[in-house]
Amino acid sequence: MEVANKLVLIFVVSLATIIPLLEADVGYNDDDVWQKRQEEAKKNMMRSYVPNPLLVTEEFDSQVD
């Protein structure tokens, strides 16, 4: 009986801890500044992306030599 009470207590405390996190929309970011920074970072990433790995390797090798 005592073990069952402890399990119920653990379950209730866990549930009480998890529910506020679900309602808080943790992970969603609607801030305009961060959205703008995200767009700029994505544009910079796409400009610097080189789809051919051999070209990247050759560029790296030329800079190391």
C-alpha positions in Angstrom: 0.0 0.0 0.0 2.8 2.4 0.8 4.5 1.7 -2.5 1.3 2.6 -4.3 1.0 5.9 -2.5 4.5 6.8 -3.4 3.9 6.0 -7.1 0.7 8.1 -7.0 2.7 11.0 -5.5 5.4 10.7 -8.1 2.8 10.7 -10.8 1.0 13.7 -9.5 4.2 15.7 -9.0 5.3 14.8 -12.5 2.0 15.8 -14.0 2.0 19.1 -12.1 5.5 19.8 -13.5 4.7 18.9 -17.1 1.3 20.7 -17.6 2.6 24.3 -17.2 5.4 23.6 -19.7 2.9 22.4 -22.3 0.7 25.5 -21.8 3.7 27.9 -21.9 4.4 27.4 -25.6 8.1 26.8 -24.8 10.1 26.8 -28.0 7.9 29.3 -30.0 9.5 32.6 -30.7 7.4 35.4 -32.1 9.8 38.2 -31.4 10.4 40.3 -34.5 14.0 40.9 -33.9 14.8 37.2 -33.7 12.7 36.5 -36.8 14.7 39.1 -38.7 18.0 37.6 -37.5 16.8 34.2 -38.5 16.0 35.3 -42.0 19.4 37.1 -42.4 21.2 34.1 -41.1 19.4 31.8 -43.6 20.2 34.2 -46.5 23.9 34.2 -45.5 23.9 30.5 -45.2 22.4 30.0 -48.7 24.9 32.5 -50.2 27.8 30.6 -48.8 26.6 27.1 -49.6 28.6 25.3 -52.2 26.8 22.2 -53.5 29.9 20.5 -54.9 32.0 19.0 -52.1 35.1 18.6 -54.4 35.2 22.4 -54.9 35.1 22.9 -51.1 37.9 20.4 -50.6 40.1 22.0 -53.3 39.5 25.4 -51.8 40.4 24.1 -48.3 43.5 22.3 -49.7 44.7 25.4 -51.5 44.4 27.5 -48.3 46.3 24.9 -46.3 49.2 24.6 -48.7 
